[in-house]
Amino acid sequence: MAEAFEAYRHKKNEGKDGLSMEMGDIIQRVLYLSAILGIDIQKAILEKMEINKKREWDWKKINEKHA
C-alpha cells in the first residue's frame, strides 16, 4: 500500500513500480491472504457493498486535491 501511495504521489501511473502495478500487487496479496485464512472474499465484498449503499459519503472530506 505504501508503494502504491508513493507512486501516486510521484504521479508514476504506469510501468514497473507504477501505481497500476502496485494496485495489482495489493489485490493479489489480499486474495492470497484471504485464501490462506479461508475468507470468502467475494461474499465479504458483496456484503460490504450493501452496507456502503446506505452510507453517506462526504466527498469533500475524503478526497484530497489533485494537481
GROMACS elastic network, one bead per residue, 0.5 to 0.9 nm:
[ bonds ]
;  ai    aj funct       b0    kb
    1     4     6  0.51015   500
    1     5     6  0.62442   500
    1     6     6  0.85790   500
    1    22     6  0.75147   500
    1    23     6  0.76610   500
    1    25     6  0.87775   500
    1    26     6  0.65183   500
    2     5     6  0.51174   500
    2     6     6  0.61138   500
    2     7     6  0.86665   500
    3     6     6  0.50049   500
    3     7     6  0.62227   500
    3     8     6  0.85912   500
    3    17     6  0.76809   500
    3    18     6  0.87307   500
    3    19     6  0.80772   500
    3    22     6  0.65466   500
    3    23     6  0.89556   500
    4     7     6  0.51483   500
    4     8     6  0.61938   500
    4     9     6  0.86502   500
    4    17     6  0.80193   500
    4    18     6  0.73807   500
    4    19     6  0.52105   500
    4    20     6  0.79974   500
    4    21     6  0.81620   500
    4    23     6  0.61322   500
    4    25     6  0.89073   500
    4    26     6  0.83386   500
    5     9     6  0.60923   500
    5    10     6  0.86191   500
    5    19     6  0.75614   500
    5    22     6  0.87181   500
    6     9     6  0.50645   500
    6    10     6  0.62851   500
    6    11     6  0.85206   500
    6    12     6  0.85955   500
    6    19     6  0.82176   500
    7    10     6  0.51765   500
    7    11     6  0.60129   500
    7    12     6  0.50517   500
    7    13     6  0.67672   500
    7    17     6  0.69605   500
    7    18     6  0.55589   500
    7    19     6  0.51520   500
    7    20     6  0.89230   500
    7    22     6  0.79921   500
    8    12     6  0.61131   500
    8    13     6  0.68246   500
    8    18     6  0.79225   500
    8    19     6  0.58673   500
    9    12     6  0.77690   500
   10    13     6  0.86062   500
   11    18     6  0.84091   500
   11    19     6  0.80618   500
   12    15     6  0.79890   500
   12    17     6  0.78936   500
   12    18     6  0.50765   500
   12    19     6  0.61729   500
   12    20     6  0.88491   500
   13    17     6  0.84923   500
   13    20     6  0.58611   500
   13    21     6  0.82330   500
   14    17     6  0.77108   500
   14    19     6  0.62896   500
   14    20     6  0.59404   500
   14    21     6  0.71256   500
   15    18     6  0.51072   500
   15    19     6  0.82105   500
   15    20     6  0.78106   500
   15    21     6  0.69853   500
   16    19     6  0.87920   500
   16    21     6  0.66983   500
   16    22     6  0.85637   500
   17    20     6  0.82714   500
   17    21     6  0.62183   500
   17    22     6  0.62755   500
   18    21     6  0.54461   500
   18    22     6  0.61990   500
   18    23     6  0.86384   500
   19    22     6  0.50796   500
   19    23     6  0.59980   500
   19    24     6  0.85107   500
   20    23     6  0.51785   500
   20    24     6  0.62446   500
   20    25     6  0.86846   500
   21    24     6  0.50516   500
   21    25     6  0.62372   500
   21    26     6  0.87986   500
   22    26     6  0.63181   500
   22    27     6  0.87960   500
   23    26     6  0.50793   500
   23    27     6  0.64220   500
   23    28     6  0.87242   500
   24    27     6  0.52108   500
   24    28     6  0.62287   500
   24    29     6  0.87066   500
   25    28     6  0.51069   500
   25    29     6  0.62271   500
   25    30     6  0.86652   500
   26    29     6  0.52383   500
   26    30     6  0.62295   500
   26    31     6  0.86938   500
   27    30     6  0.51117   500
   27    31     6  0.61493   500
   27    32     6  0.85176   500
   28    31     6  0.52193   500
   28    32     6  0.60691   500
   28    33     6  0.85803   500
   29    32     6  0.50467   500
   29    33     6  0.60302   500
   29    34     6  0.83908   500
   30    33     6  0.52324   500
   30    34     6  0.59919   500
   30    35     6  0.85965   500
   30    41     6  0.88006   500
   31    34     6  0.50712   500
   31    35     6  0.62162   500
   31    36     6  0.87358   500
   31    41     6  0.73335   500
   32    35     6  0.52172   500
   32    36     6  0.63389   500
   32    37     6  0.87394   500
   33    36     6  0.50801   500
   33    37     6  0.61411   500
   33    38     6  0.84733   500
   33    39     6  0.83791   500
   34    37     6  0.52004   500
   34    38     6  0.59696   500
   34    40     6  0.70748   500
   34    41     6  0.63464   500
   35    38     6  0.50799   500
   35    39     6  0.60912   500
   35    40     6  0.76731   500
   35    41     6  0.81601   500
   36    39     6  0.77887   500
   38    41     6  0.87743   500
   39    42     6  0.87207   500
   39    43     6  0.86326   500
   39    44     6  0.79723   500
   40    43     6  0.54489   500
   40    44     6  0.63021   500
   40    45     6  0.87692   500
   41    45     6  0.60108   500
   41    46     6  0.85224   500
   42    45     6  0.52115   500
   42    46     6  0.62366   500
   42    47     6  0.86270   500
   43    46     6  0.52020   500
   43    47     6  0.61207   500
   43    48     6  0.85727   500
   44    47     6  0.51538   500
   44    48     6  0.61101   500
   44    49     6  0.85773   500
   45    48     6  0.51087   500
   45    49     6  0.61091   500
   45    50     6  0.87283   500
   46    49     6  0.50590   500
   46    50     6  0.64080   500
   46    51     6  0.88307   500
   47    50     6  0.52271   500
   47    51     6  0.64626   500
   47    52     6  0.87649   500
   48    51     6  0.50259   500
   48    52     6  0.61048   500
   48    53     6  0.86481   500
   49    52     6  0.50212   500
   49    53     6  0.62224   500
   50    53     6  0.52378   500
   50    54     6  0.72304   500
   51    54     6  0.57839   500
   51    55     6  0.67257   500
   52    56     6  0.80358   500
   52    57     6  0.89610   500
   53    56     6  0.82255   500
   57    60     6  0.87829   500
   57    61     6  0.86104   500
   57    62     6  0.81892   500
   58    61     6  0.54114   500
   58    62     6  0.64592   500
   58    63     6  0.86613   500
   59    62     6  0.52324   500
   59    63     6  0.57498   500
   60    63     6  0.57174   500
   60    64     6  0.78996   500
   61    64     6  0.78002   500
   63    66     6  0.88319   500
